[in-house]
Amino acid sequence: MPTLYLMRHADAAAGAPGGGDHGRPLSPRGVAEAAAVGRMLAARGLGVDLALVSTARRAQETFGALRAVLAPDLEALDDGDLYGAEAAEILSVV
């Protein structure tokens, strides 16, 4: 049976005054957190076949750090509809 993992982005840097939310990067702590989740998934033998990733910078960076330690060739579909989506919208994307 397929398994769905729903993951929020790792710790993000504070937004710059007047800066947009969509472009906020991860903090250094967030990069480490995302890599730690990737290592945890790998250690438990939890494979991932496909990732649906928001186009928000911090989501992209979270996935990049996770993928680097979990499965460098893991396929990702970037989906702008996931940014700020409610549960019903996320389910429609899935």
C-alpha positions in Angstrom: 0.0 0.0 0.0 1.4 3.5 -0.8 2.4 5.7 2.1 2.1 9.4 2.2 4.6 11.5 4.2 3.4 15.1 4.8 6.3 17.3 5.7 6.5 21.0 6.5 9.7 23.0 5.7 12.5 23.1 8.2 13.4 26.1 10.2 13.4 29.2 8.0 15.3 32.5 8.3 13.4 35.5 9.5 11.9 37.5 6.7 13.6 40.7 5.6 11.6 43.9 6.2 9.4 44.4 3.2 10.6 41.0 1.7 8.2 38.4 0.5 7.4 35.2 2.4 7.7 33.0 -0.7 11.5 33.7 -1.0 12.5 33.1 2.6 15.5 30.7 2.8 16.2 28.1 5.4 18.3 29.1 8.4 21.5 27.1 9.0 19.6 25.2 11.7 16.9 24.4 9.1 19.4 22.9 6.6 20.8 20.6 9.4 17.2 19.6 10.4 16.2 18.7 6.9 19.4 16.6 6.5 18.6 14.9 9.8 15.2 13.9 8.7 16.6 12.4 5.5 19.1 10.4 7.6 16.3 9.2 9.9 14.1 8.1 6.9 17.1 6.3 5.4 18.0 4.6 8.7 14.5 3.3 9.1 14.4 2.0 5.5 11.6 4.4 4.6 11.9 4.9 0.9 10.3 7.7 -1.1 9.3 7.3 -4.7 8.2 10.9 -5.5 8.1 14.2 -3.8 5.6 17.0 -4.4 7.3 20.2 -3.3 6.0 23.7 -3.0 7.8 26.4 -5.0 8.6 28.4 -1.8 12.3 28.7 -1.4 12.4 27.2 2.1 10.4 24.1 0.9 12.8 23.7 -2.1 15.8 24.0 0.2 14.3 21.6 2.7 13.8 19.0 0.0 17.3 19.6 -1.4 18.9 18.9 1.9 16.7 15.9 2.6 17.3 14.5 -0.9 21.1 14.9 -0.6 21.2 12.4 2.2 18.2 10.2 1.4 18.2 9.6 -2.3 20.1 12.0 -4.6 18.1 10.8 -7.7 14.7 11.2 -6.0 12.2 12.7 -8.4 10.4 15.9 -7.4 7.5 17.7 -8.9 7.5 21.4 -8.0 3.9 22.6 -7.5 3.1 26.3 -6.9 -0.4 25.3 -5.8 1.0 23.8 -2.6 2.2 27.1 -1.3 -0.3 28.3 1.3 -2.7 25.5 0.4 -5.5 24.3 2.7 -5.9 20.5 3.4 -8.5 20.0 0.6 -6.2 21.7 -2.0 -3.2 19.5 -0.9 -5.4 16.4 -1.3 -6.4 17.5 -4.8 -2.7 17.8 -5.7 -1.9 14.4 -4.3 
